[in-house]
Amino acid sequence: MGFIRQQEENLAMRLLAWQYQRTNIPLPAQRDLRQQAGKFVDDAHRIALERGQNVMSIMKDMAEDLRRK
């Protein structure tokens, strides 16, 4: 895994952990959280390709959506 992908997944893990804590849901196991973060980043990359935006702006938008819920 490349450095940038690793950083994207680390950011996604922090966002997901924040969301779990905010909604008072226990955090899943580290392995499960990393898998969810990987899917989060994969989705961000797919959306970025479809819309022609960069991945970080997509991840910011996805995080905003999580905050609104």
Contacts in CASP RR format, 6 or more apart in sequence:
PFRMAT RR
TARGET T0000
AUTHOR 0000-0000-0000
METHOD contacts of the structure
MODEL  1
MGFIRQQEENLAMRLLAWQYQRTNIPLPAQRDLRQQAGKFVDDAHRIALE
RGQNVMSIMKDMAEDLRRK
1 9 0 8 1.000
5 41 0 8 1.000
8 41 0 8 1.000
8 44 0 8 1.000
8 55 0 8 1.000
8 56 0 8 1.000
8 59 0 8 1.000
9 34 0 8 1.000
9 37 0 8 1.000
9 38 0 8 1.000
9 41 0 8 1.000
10 37 0 8 1.000
11 59 0 8 1.000
12 36 0 8 1.000
12 37 0 8 1.000
12 38 0 8 1.000
12 40 0 8 1.000
12 41 0 8 1.000
12 44 0 8 1.000
12 59 0 8 1.000
13 33 0 8 1.000
13 34 0 8 1.000
13 37 0 8 1.000
15 40 0 8 1.000
15 59 0 8 1.000
15 62 0 8 1.000
15 63 0 8 1.000
15 66 0 8 1.000
16 33 0 8 1.000
16 36 0 8 1.000
16 37 0 8 1.000
16 40 0 8 1.000
17 27 0 8 1.000
17 33 0 8 1.000
19 66 0 8 1.000
19 69 0 8 1.000
20 26 0 8 1.000
20 27 0 8 1.000
20 28 0 8 1.000
21 27 0 8 1.000
27 33 0 8 1.000
28 36 0 8 1.000
40 59 0 8 1.000
40 62 0 8 1.000
41 55 0 8 1.000
41 59 0 8 1.000
43 62 0 8 1.000
44 55 0 8 1.000
44 58 0 8 1.000
44 59 0 8 1.000
44 62 0 8 1.000
45 55 0 8 1.000
45 58 0 8 1.000
47 53 0 8 1.000
47 58 0 8 1.000
48 54 0 8 1.000
48 55 0 8 1.000
48 57 0 8 1.000
48 58 0 8 1.000
51 58 0 8 1.000
END
